Amino acid sequence: MLFALLLLLSQHVSAQTPSPSPSPSPKVSSSPSLEREFFKNILRDQKAIWTAPFKVRGSDARWLTPLGLGTAALIATDKDTAAAVAKSDRQLPVSRAVSYAGSTYGAAGIAATFYFVGRARKDARARETGLLAIEALIDSEIVVVSMKAITGRRRPLEQDRGEFFKGGRSFPSGHSMHAWAVATVIAHEYHDRRLVQIGAYGLATAVSISRFTGKNHFLSDVLVGSAIGYGIGRYVYRARHRQSPGAGGEQSRAPIRWWPLVSPTYDRQAQEYGLALVWSF
């Protein structure tokens, strides 16, 4: 049940991390940068991830139960759903193209773009987004390699398809896990940018679906990989997040306006009349 319990991590971080007390006079922060603590943070992440099952509370049953039942139901029907998809090959080119975004190289490229663009533009939020996304990606890679080795499930097109402990690498879906880990960090960092959130989660969803339609994984593999990725991304953000919008050197932005703001303008000296249109997105 590790995949379901990962969502607990962010709750425990919030409960255990005390709020900083106000300082009587401004001081320069002496805490190490995220770059300097990067590898130590990964070790801390792994400890939190693998000990998550021991932190279950009674109130967690409200989401643990449906998630567990849903996974069990998908495993029971995996062979039938995989057989239905296997009848068509038309979707394969699109599935393969979309799934690249969830590969280790694709997800790392997205995270690296945020980081280096953030450093170049002195945008603290973009820099932190990239760094935390890379951290979440490495965490997810360690977890998925370990779980694949333990479960050994065969892929849909392999002999003994769907069988566990046969030396396969189907369970869980690594692409789904990578995509959701990175997307969750991005969506949480840009919680005030709805379009960014929709884009991040939308791409992660597309990657997960493509792994099923591309005949690489069963639906249960995709669900478990997505759940783990989301849990890892959410934990990494809540445990490491430091920058707030407009702080730490980041350029502040106006809130998104879904409709343009129109206001009249008048210059008496120049005798000019007009309208001003402001649309932030």
Secondary structure, DSSP 4 states (H G I P E B T S, - for coil): -HHHHTTHHHHHHHHHSPPPPPPSS-----SPPTTTTHHHHHHHHHHHHHTGGGG--GGGHHHHHHHHHHHHHHHHHHHHHHHHHTT--TTHHHHHHHHGGGSHHHHHHHHHHHHHHHHHTT-HHHHHHHHHHHHHHHHHHHHHHHHHHHH-PPPTTSTTTT-SSSS---SS-HHHHHHHHHHHHHHHHTTT-HHHHHHHHHHHHHHHHHHHHTTSS-HHHHHHHHHHHHHHHHHHHHHH----TT-TTPPP-PPP-SS-EEEEEEETTTTEEEEEEE---
